[in-house]
Amino acid sequence: MNRRRLRFNFTGSAAAIAALALAQAWTPLLSAQVTANDVPTQSAETLRQSPDQNVSDAIRELREQVRELQEAVSDLRADNQQSRSENQALRHELAAIHEEIKSASPTQRHGLSLVEAAEAIARPVVSSGRSPDAQIAASENQASEQNQNNDQKGSQRSATLEEEYQLLSGKVDDQYQTKVESASKYRVRLSGIVLMNLVSNYGTTDSIDLPTVAYPSSPGSSGGSFGATLRQSEIGLEAFGPMVAGAKTKADLQLDLAGGFPSVPNGATSGLMRLRTATMRLDWTNTSVVVGQDQIFFSPSSPTSFASLAVPALSAAGNLWGWLPQVRIEHRINFGDESNLLLQAGLLDPLTGEAPATPSGSTSAAAGYYRFAGPGEASRQPAYAARVAWTRNVFGEPLHIGVGSFYSRQDYGFGRMVDGWGAMSDLELPLRHGFSLSGKLYRGKALGGLYGGIGRSVLFSGDPALATTQVQPLNTVGGWAQLKYRPANKWEFNAAFGMDNPFASDLKYFPYAQAYGDPELAKNQGSFANMIYRPRSDLLFSAEYRHLTTSTINQGPTSAGQLNLSMGVLF
């Protein structure tokens, strides 16, 4: 009996010790959710006094604590699942807000930030007294309804928003310029275009990449040509100076690579840099003074073409143009906000269109280095020009009507004086539905310096160096017209026609006339149609077809054509 009781006591004590060890092992885990006051503590002496009861109590307490721990874990899982649901609902709301902001116009986008939009949408949900699940469901329904409304309105607003976005993007690109460091403290702006032209010609022209005149094909010729060039690329610098006597000062320099070719193998790919324009300006509120080399202000417009940047389109075919040294004054008279009158007058270098003069006895090297007086400079007086232009807004675009005049005295030696003059008008007329019409008309004499008369001012009866040779000034009439269509900001379509027609009576005055250029050219006509696509404000693509028809005194008209594909990056 004593042995059995001893064995029972030993077994009970062992079980109690094991239960106590297990309880001590679980205690750290249970302490995360259950406080120390909830766990009853018993001494080892008490366990030894009543082993069966103590083991049962310990196991029961252990089970209770495990049950409480499981409930706590379940609660944590439920809280985690609810947090995930709320986060998912918030993601949906933010996605809806993002889509709403993307569908808004740029002006609306600038006026409302993403955080403000989120607060504006979330505020009614937070302020309500509904449960979180109800708030999440309401937010999802609100976002779904908002997306449906946006989808319905999107098709109606897409065209307007696209146009507005392109316009604002172009303005932002124009304003976002990296500052160019200069030697002075004043701001300098760099600009230009890298332009590549692919050309395919049929017939014979004076230039395969910049044709202005068509010639009969010579025997054995291929009847056409193909080539590519980047010499029409341009670079410009614009400097903004200080205020002088209340006027803003500004200088501008424009260069390109169309100054000819070096006499080296494949020199056609190494265009020489050439000065186009270089001006300095003083601008008051209504008056400006311009000094430098600039386009002829009395005949300012030219047809739109990226196939002809180095030489303006329809040159020698109805388009008077020139980059001449000049000094001019401009004054503007405003008639309210919708109309103004521009008065211009100036003095110009009296160029006559011939190549730089080479006096007898001078070497070719000296002729290319020193400047000798031409017939205009030999007259010892400048050329004179004036223009009056009226501008008024029509259909939201400016309407320009201008009338100009030009006079140049020319001296061909031995008392042979010629009066060159011209009267011209220019027009830019906006029409409805994206159409506009522009053009120019002129009538004059000895306008070779402005590429009138197919680049000739006079004709000679013989050798110009002889005193007995007579000089005949060449009368001419011509002009051009262009129709432009812009269905969108990215797209532009142009079609133009021009003609320069020297007087037949002047051409027949001397049966065997001499002139710089071809004295037999009687009439030159040019036409083109092009498409210009600007996917961005700094990127353009263009395709143009040009047709030339040139007549001579002794032969009928000769035709030639060119297909020009262009790509340009502006900076």
C-alpha positions, 0 to 999 in steps of 0.5 A: 500500500505504501509502495503504491502510494509512493508510486502514485505520488511520484507519478503525480509529481512528475505530471505536475512538474511537466504541466508546470514546465509547459505552462512556463513555456507558454507564459511568454506567448500568452503575455502579449494578449493576456495580462499578468493578473489574469494568470494565477500563480501557484508555488511548487509547495502547493503543487506538491500538496495536491498534485491531481487537482493542480494538474487539472487546474493548470491544464484548464487554465492553459486551455483557456489561455490558448482559447483567448490567444486564438480569439486574439489572433482571429481579431487581428486577422479580421482587422488586417482584412478590413485594413486591406479592404479599406486600402483597396477602396482608397486605391480605387478612389485615387485611380478615379481621381487620377482619371478625372484629373487626366480628363480635365483641361490643362487650365483646370489641371493647374487650378486643382492639385491631386491632393485637393481633388482627393480631399474634395471627393473624400470629404463627403464620405468622411463627414457622413455618419455611415459605417466604413463598409458603407463609406467604401461602397459609396466611394466606389459607387461615386467613382464608378458614376464619375467615370461613366459621366467622364466617358460620356463627356469625353467623346464630346470634349476630346477634340477641344481638349486636344487642341487646347493641350497642343496650344498650351504645350507649344507655349510652354515649349516656347517659354521653357528655354535654357539660358545661354551664357554670354559675356555680358549680363544680358540675356541671350537666346539660341534658336535654329533648325536642323533640316534635312531635305530629300529631293527627286527631280525630273527635267533640268534645273539651275539647282537640284536642291533649290530649283528656281528656273527650268532649262531644256535637257542636254543630249545624253542627260538622264532627265532627272536627279536625286539627292539630299542636303542639310545645308538649309539648316539654320542657327540664330542668336537673339540678345536682349540689351538694356533700356536706352532712352526709354527704348528696349534694345535687341539684336538678332543674328541668323546664319545658315549653311547655304553659302556655297561649297568648298572645292574638295571631293564631295564638297556638296556635303560641306555647305559654307556658312552664310550670313542671312540677317543681322539686325539691331533694334530700338523699340519704344511703345509705338516707334522702332528704329532698325539697323542692320541686314534684314528682309526687305520691309516694303515687300515682307511676305513669302510663301510657306515652304520648308523645301525652300528656306535658303532661298524663299519659295517662288524666287525669280517666279513672282516673289520679290525678296532680299536680305539687304543692309538697311536703316529704317524707322517704323511707327504704329498708330493704334485705332483701338484694340482691333486695328492699327496702321504701320508706317515704314521708311528706310534707306537700303544698300542699292544692290542690283543682282549681279555677282560681286564686281571684278575690275580689270586688272584685279586677280580672282583672289582679290575679287573674292576678298575685296568689295568693289562698287557695283552699279548701285553703289557707284551711283553714290546714293542709297536706295529708298523705300517706304510702306504703309500697312493696315491691320485689323482682326478678322475671324480672330486672325489679323488681316494685313494689307500693305502698299510699298514703293522702292527707288534705286539709282544705278550707274553703269559707267560712261554716263549710263544712268538707270532709274530702278523702281518698283510699286508693290502690294501685299495681302494676308486675308484670313477666311473661315474654317481654317482657310487663309489667303495671302499674296503679292503683286508688283510692277517695276523696272531694274529690280534684279537686286530683288530677284525681279525680272528673273534676277536681271536689272538691265540688258546690254547691246554688247560688251558692258565694258565698252562706252558704245554699248547701250543699256536697256533697263528691264521692265517686269510685272509679277506676283504670287498667291497662296491658299493655306488650310489649317484643319488643326494645330498640327496640320497645315496645307499650302498651295501657291502659284507665282509668275515673273514676266519681263516685258517682251518689248525690252527683251527684243530691244537688242536682238543679241543682248548680254546680261548677267544671268541668261538674257533669253529668259522671257517668263518664269512660272512656279507652283507648289503644293505642300503638307506640313505636320508638326507632332510637337512644337519642335518637330516637323515633317513636310512633303512638297511637290514643285513645278517650274515652267520657264519660257525663252525668247527663241524656244517654247516653255520648258518644264521641270518638277521636284518632289521634296521630303523634309524633316526638321528639329527646331531648337 
